[in-house]
Amino acid sequence: MYVRLYVGARSIPADCPQQIFIIASCHSESFGSIRSARPSCALGQTTNIAYYPASPLRCKPRASRRCEFTMRLLNTSTGVFEEFIGTNIPAYAILSHTWGDEEVSFKDMTTKPTNRSKKGYTKISMTCRLAQADELQYACIDTCCIDKSSSAELSEAINSMYRWYQSAEKCYAYLADLESTTQWRQNLPRCRWFTRGWTLQELIAPEEVYFFDEDWNRVFRKSDKIDILALITGVDKNVLRGSRSVLSVSVAQRMSWAS
């Protein structure tokens, strides 16, 4: 199954393998505004895209949550990266967030002893702490688990992102601009997390998503606030519940979610 979409005068060729696209509005995100690494799928440099597999994933049942792909995971106890290939991928937690100042990269983690002084390190340490509380030995954090100096690795990571979130045991969504207040429900729709094309798939793909405010207080989980999340994002409630496949929704409707 392949899809042809149009972005202004440009088209996305129908032979782009294994993918359909949701086109999102442009934001100055470090990991969002890119040119596709596939020559046949070239897009404008400032077009944000979110990837969804165009054919069913070759995965085992959700109970096992093991898919055939390669991942670099952070050991939540040792802080050391470990690589896993094929179906030999352990249970892991994954972070969904918006990029900010002083994010810690793979290079920072592996070559710079001062990486802990960066603001972004708090997200890494808190994700590891949450994962350990959930008895998970590994975590996936896109800022540091992907070597973005390697175009090949970055391309593979982009193409695998939906599956990574879908296969995670736990997904933690950190809302950096959601103040720790009893008024969080009123402030929720204004959070930057809901303006990014990337986080749209990170909301849909996991079975469950746990949302945290700026101080890492857990405020709610996806399954408890389906109505609110559907209202903010426009995503079909049954898609958010997982009872309806995203592939059953028209391309036009999916594009409207990201507009």
Secondary structure, 3 states (H helix, E strand, C coil): CCCCEEECCEEECCCCCCEEEEEECCCCCCCCECCCCCHHHCCCCCCEEEEEECCCCCECCCCCCCECCCEEEEECCCCCEEEECCCCCCCEEEEECCCCCCCCCHHHHHHCCCHHHCCCHHHHHHHHHHHHHCCCCEEECHHHHCCCCCHHHHHHHHHHHHHHHHHCCEEEEECCCCCCCCCHHHHHHHCHHHHCHHHHHHHHCCCCCEEECCCCCEEEEHHHCHHHHHHHHCCCHHHHHCCCCHHHCCHHHHHHHCC
